[in-house]
Amino acid sequence: MSHLHRLLTYTLTILFFLLMQSPALADTYPRDQLNAGIQAAKEGRYQQALNYFLKAQEAGLDTPGLNYNLAVAYYQLGEYQKARKLFLELAQKPKSRQLAHFNLGLVANRQNNEAEAIKWFRLAYRSEDDRRIQAMAAEALRRLGARPQTKASWYGFASTGLMYDSNVTLANDTLTGITRSSDIAAELIASASGWLTGNRRGGLQLSIGGYGLKYQTQGRNNFSQLNASLGRYDQWADWRTRVYARWEESFFGGANYQRAISLDNRAQRSLGKVNHLQLRYKLSQLQATSSQFDYLDGWRQQLRLGNLWRRQGTSLITYYQLELNDRQDRTSPVSGRFTSFSPTRHALRARAILDLDSNWRASLDGRYRYSRYRGENELSGGLKQRRVDQQYRAILGLSRKLSRRWEFDIRYSFTRNDSRIASYSYSRHQLKAGINGYF
């Protein structure tokens, strides 16, 4: 074990100090202390390095880089519990998770807890973020007489909760009708995905899922859906691509409603260290499974251009989306009036996610959407009016991690739809609280 300790800790220390130095700060004192600590650690003077890191911390510096250096210094000085605490905190951050898992394996190994060391090394091996750390984890496992284990081929998600809806509207944007009534609903979401071949760098994935929304008194507005998709992941030079074939079967009010067959194409590439360009094109063929909704039959195209900005526990997603619809539309067999269900839509959306600490996360989501429908609707009294809507939506979310697999989630959303045709104008408040599980 001592040979394993010397080999891996030396390699890891050099790797970390090269990769995890903190960016320049406006205040040079904590930066100077950090740099002095890094230099002392490179020379093997870990007690002096620890003193420098603590001075930088006392001066107000609080970054993952400093905390990682502190943990390494504690480890080298044999203060394993302090090191373990810091590594566990860093394991909550996506960018430092793999390295933290590897270090937790080193700590467990030095504490003669071989089973726990193997667990952490396997977690580090399963991540594909850094192949060098993955290789070191494989070597550590070999020296401990254990075999690396790849990620589980299947993983799942489940969510259940209650929702207050101040103004129950019909199933989605293709249906019309506003009840002007409030109600309580129970919501259930479940999905499972598995790799048939390969992984995200190049592989085939199968996903299945279901959704259910059941109102307490407005049962005619209950909505449920079953879905399945087969997706291909690839890496083409700087582009990461995903192509999905997706099937959705929807039910409304407990009866047949609609089937959708879609081809969903997505691509992403990095623009520097924190920005990622995102492209999407989705083509859907929509078919009513009840003659009551034949007017919704047709095609829908969605084209999206967006950017993902991500840095140290904060991410911001922004995009513009164009949606084109070519539906059957409806002419009433009784009155002969024409109603369009074929909108052209323009949407702007921004969604921010912020890690408040290792357990709490907040999100803010805002969207503006402009919809212009094909043709003029024929209204009572012989009037004709083209439907044009402007919709504003804001969602505020807060979640707390309860354990590695479970979290509590609460969300508030407000929607206001302004339409040239007054009967389509409404406002809506929704409050949801639920439990999410990851398997």
ABEGO torsion letter per residue (X at the ends): XAAAAAAAAAAAAAAAAAAABBBBBABAAAAAAAAAAAAAAAAGBAAAAAAAAAAAAAAGBBBAAAAAAAAAAAAAAGBAAAAAAAAAAAAABAAAAAAAAAAAAAAAAAAGBAAAAAAAAAAAAABAABAAAAAAAAAAAAAAGBBBBBBBABBBBBBBBBBBBABBBBABAABBEBAGBBBBBBBBBBBBBBBABEBAAGBBBBBBBBBBBBBAABAAABBBBBBBBBBBBBBBEABBBBBBBBBBBBBBGGBBABBBBBBBBBBBBBBEAABBBBBBBBBBBBBBABAAAAAABEBBBBBBBBBBBBBGGBBBBBBBBBBBBBBAEBBBAAAGBBBBABBBBBBBBBBBBBBABAABBBBBBBBBBBBBBBEBBBBBGGBBBBBBBBBBBBBBBBBBBABAABBBBBBBBBBBBBBABAAABBBBBBBBBBBBBBX
